[in-house]
């Protein structure tokens, strides 16, 4: 079955880089996503990567995908206090079902 | 603002009761997904509707049901509520349900926080 795992907590200082890691089990995943959830808010899609890509960069965000190890990471450069939130990785399988399977979320705390 | 609206924002009710959560998808989106976010289970997919028809089921309890209406809004009905049903319920919408569009971004609503006392 599908399973997505993340570490629960990460604390960094403002201006440093943050790296949030995720492992998944479903080798049929076609797209992998990173969502951000701020307190009291819904989920906001930050970025995604197609399974045939190794890396994707989008401004301060860099996504790395190691398909062999089923490992996904999100790097946030120059982390700001406004980046404090919970970050979820999610996978979508290449079947008729288009729903997402989410990890448990990583709470990122950015200290000034 | 994702364009997905959910009502009510908060709901407090008692065990054994029944509630209905409502979701209006983004204009033009045909698919609606319901997710439950709780402390012990994390964020779990419940059910998906596409253009009025059920498309996929996840970890949805038999006490829960949903439907999508001709105007594409959706309702999630939760009955015989238990304390463990307390959670944040999200609705998401996307353009497609299945088929040719592999990249099919889901836009999430702000959620309905359900508290069962």
Interface residues (C-beta under 8 A of the other chain):
Chain A: X30 X31 X35 X41 X42 X43 X44 X45 X48 X50 X88 X92 X94 X96 X97 X98 X99 X100 X101 X102 X103 X104 X105
Chain B: X2 X4 X31 X33 X35 X42 X43 X44 X45 X48 X55 X56 X58 X90 X92 X94 X96 X97 X98 X102 X103 X104 X105 X106 X107 X108 X109 X110 X111
